[in-house]
Structures are given as C-alpha cells and as structure tokens.
C-alpha cells in the first residue's frame, strides 16, 4: 500500500485517503499480533475496539480525507511503542533467561519499536511537515521516517529469517 502511495505521489495525485485506510489496517493487524504475543486478556480487544472507533470518528468528524490524519497516526504509533515495551517487560519477567541473539520475536519487536518511534516524531509534526517545503527540519523529519521504515524492514526480515532457522 505504501508503494501505491509512492507511485501516486510521483504523479502528484493526492493520496491522503489511502493513508486514512492504511491507519486502520495497521491498527487492526499490529495490535492483534501483540494480543497473541502477550497472551492478553479479552479486555485488550475492547481497548483495541475503542482505538479503532477513535480512528474512525477522527477521520469522519474532521471530514478532510485529503489531509494527513496526524492525530490518529501519532496515537497509533504511541500505542505500538507501549505494546513493544510491554512485550520486552514480559520477556524480562520470564524465570528462565533467553538468548536474545537467537530470539526471533525480540528482533521483530525491535523493528516495530524502531519504526513506531521514528514515525511518532514525524506524525506529531505531520501537519507542519506536509504544509511546508521539504527543506531544513522538515526534510530531516521525512528522512527519519524513511530511515525508521527501512531499518524496521531489515530487522523484521532478520527476525523472520531467525524464526525459519529454528
């Protein structure tokens, strides 16, 4: 989906409605991954439902599908950061030590945390970044976002490769 937005951006087609949809997709699948990973209680799903409802209402009530929905994306990234740290805390609490360098989910979670952390900064400033010329700090913010995204992909790929080796 992000490839689609890149292509449409090259043709100067406003692709912000796709980002509204992408926020929902990320918000459904990534927390469900953590729900399974953390063996969370069913109340977790109610929290996820409230977050999805907030994203939906934010998109509908602001009514501007052609603007970046930085509030929803920022909150989603913050939730992903919290879930990532909760998973690390769960690993820390285990009675038997784990070999982190051979633990695929450690790396997958690290990739998600790097992505969410780099994105959180960009999403907080999204309204300012998208309304200005890509120079100075605004250019640097998108570089941080892109670097976080590429780093996430590499680290998650390594985690998936590790899981296949096991």
PyMOL commands that set and color helices and strands:
alter all, ss='L'
color gray80, all
select helices_A, chain A and resi 2-10+16-37+43-62+70-93+100-102+104-124+126-129+137-165
alter helices_A, ss='H'
color red, helices_A
deselect
rebuild
show_as cartoon
